[in-house]
């Protein structure tokens, strides 16, 4: 039987630096809608699950998920690891493609590439974001993180930890324990490399950059790719600089 592969998108309204960020609109669509529409084009994804919280403030996310025709699971706000694990278990998911709601420009081809590499390599955990790649300047821009692992492996890791950092960052106990789990990183192709670029949605400056990219590239090609974004920001460093001063957490 074919394994069921689902993309989980973590999203909540109570972001400290940009409250309500996933429902902020650009070109008449919420950031979550932009992301879901892109993830839907990934050929290797069987299901999309918005993993939000039980807080009343996140009712609007559930409403938006239903409007977009995707599933929604509501769990703990602080224990994101349990939220993602429970979402996968609730919908009988075999393989999780972990995404975060702050990546509205996600490239579906990048998801398909990561899933294909995960399936062919037989590893426990695969990611396209490596700190080592950032240190040598060959990483994807921030805002394109894709992580792939099985529900079974996540359940195993969850049973072994009580670290609040693991609960917050979901897959941290997988890549922090390469002696226990087989870990692999997917390198960025030259046309995908932008380690000093960020299209992740954390701050008002990020929103300005992302909206500018959407407004400039959508009329040319609504299905623009990560390579198109890297090329655009390379040609327009003044846009890239808008959010370059923002401090980012590297786990």
KAHU-V408238 format. One record per pair of residues at least 6 apart in sequence whose C-alpha atoms are under 7 Angstrom apart, sorted by sequence separation. I is the first residue (numbers start at 1). GAP is how many residues later the second one is. D is the distance in Angstrom with one decimal. If there is no record, write none. Layout:
# KAHU-V408238
i = <I:I>
gap = <GAP:GAP>
d = <D:D>
This chain:
# KAHU-V408238
i = <13:14:24:25:52:65:133:166:200:201:218:233:13:23:24:65:76:166:174:199:217:233:13:22:23:75:118:175:13:22:23:22:62:129:199:11:199:73:50:129:157:128:157:128:127:128:54:127:49:50:51:52:53:54:126:127:48:49:50:51:52:53:54:126:48:49:50:51:52:53:125:126:49:53:125:124:124:118:209:51:51:115:209:192:33:111:192:51:191:194:205:206:7:106:192:205:6:11:5:6:7:8:9:10:11:12:103:5:6:7:8:9:10:11:12:102:103:4:5:6:7:8:9:10:8:197:13:13:12:99:99:98:99:140:97:98:125:139:97:98:138:97:96:97:140:141:96:140:141:95:96:139:140:141:95:96:130:138:139:140:141:142:143:94:95:129:139:141:142:143:94:124:125:126:127:128:138:141:142:143:93:124:125:126:127:128:137:141:142:123:124:125:126:127:128:123:123:134:88:42:85:39:41:42:35:38:44:32:35:38:39:42:43:85:34:35:38:42:85:35:32:31:8:22:22:81:6:80:81:5:8:79:80:81:4:5:6:7:8:9:10:11:79:80:81:4:5:6:7:8:9:10:11:78:80:3:4:5:6:7:8:9:10:3:7:9:103:102:103:102:102:107:107:18:17:18:26:17:18>
gap = <6:6:6:6:6:6:6:6:6:6:6:6:7:7:7:7:7:7:7:7:7:7:8:8:8:8:8:8:9:9:9:10:10:10:10:11:11:14:15:16:16:17:17:18:19:19:20:20:21:21:21:21:21:21:21:21:22:22:22:22:22:22:22:22:23:23:23:23:23:23:23:23:24:24:24:25:29:30:30:32:33:33:33:34:35:35:35:36:36:36:37:37:38:38:38:38:39:39:40:40:40:40:40:40:40:40:40:41:41:41:41:41:41:41:41:41:41:42:42:42:42:42:42:42:43:43:44:45:46:46:47:48:48:48:49:49:49:49:50:50:50:51:52:52:52:52:53:53:53:54:54:54:54:54:55:55:55:55:55:55:55:55:55:56:56:56:56:56:56:56:57:57:57:57:57:57:57:57:57:57:58:58:58:58:58:58:58:58:58:59:59:59:59:59:59:60:61:61:63:66:66:67:67:67:68:68:68:69:69:69:69:69:69:69:70:70:70:70:70:71:72:73:76:79:80:86:87:87:87:88:88:88:88:88:89:89:89:89:89:89:89:89:89:89:89:90:90:90:90:90:90:90:90:90:90:91:91:91:91:91:91:91:91:92:92:92:97:98:98:99:100:118:119:184:185:185:185:186:186>
d = <5.7:6.3:5.3:6.0:6.8:6.4:5.0:5.4:6.5:6.0:7.0:6.7:4.2:4.7:5.9:6.3:5.7:6.0:6.1:6.4:6.8:5.6:6.6:6.6:5.7:4.9:6.0:6.3:7.0:5.1:6.2:5.2:6.1:6.9:6.9:6.9:5.8:5.6:6.7:6.0:6.2:6.3:6.8:5.9:5.7:6.9:5.1:4.4:6.3:6.1:6.0:6.2:4.6:5.4:5.7:6.4:5.7:4.7:4.6:5.0:4.9:4.7:6.5:5.2:6.2:5.2:6.2:6.0:6.4:5.5:5.8:6.7:6.8:5.1:4.8:5.8:6.9:6.8:6.4:6.6:6.3:6.7:6.9:6.1:6.9:6.5:5.2:6.7:5.4:6.2:6.2:5.8:6.5:5.6:6.4:5.3:5.6:6.8:5.5:5.6:6.3:6.0:6.2:6.1:6.2:5.6:4.7:5.4:4.6:4.8:4.8:4.8:4.8:5.2:6.6:6.9:6.2:6.4:6.8:5.6:6.2:5.8:5.7:6.0:6.3:6.3:6.4:5.8:6.0:6.8:5.9:6.2:7.0:5.7:6.8:5.1:6.8:5.6:5.6:6.2:6.6:4.6:5.7:6.8:5.8:6.5:5.5:4.7:4.6:5.8:5.6:5.2:5.3:5.0:4.2:6.2:6.4:5.5:6.1:5.7:6.7:6.4:6.2:5.8:5.7:6.8:4.9:5.0:4.5:4.9:5.5:5.7:6.4:6.0:6.6:5.4:6.3:5.4:5.9:3.9:6.8:5.0:4.9:4.9:5.0:4.5:5.6:7.0:5.6:5.1:6.1:6.3:5.6:6.0:6.2:6.1:6.7:5.7:6.6:4.4:6.7:7.0:5.8:6.3:6.7:6.4:5.7:6.5:4.1:6.5:5.4:6.4:6.5:6.8:5.6:6.1:5.9:5.9:6.8:6.2:6.4:5.6:6.9:6.4:6.9:4.8:6.3:5.6:6.4:6.2:6.8:4.7:5.3:6.8:5.4:6.1:6.4:5.9:6.2:6.6:6.6:6.6:5.6:6.8:4.1:5.1:4.7:5.4:4.5:5.2:4.8:4.7:4.9:6.3:6.0:5.7:6.3:6.1:6.0:5.9:5.8:5.0:5.4:7.0:6.7:5.5:5.3:5.4:6.4:4.5:6.8:5.7:5.9:6.0:6.2:5.1:6.0:5.5:6.4>
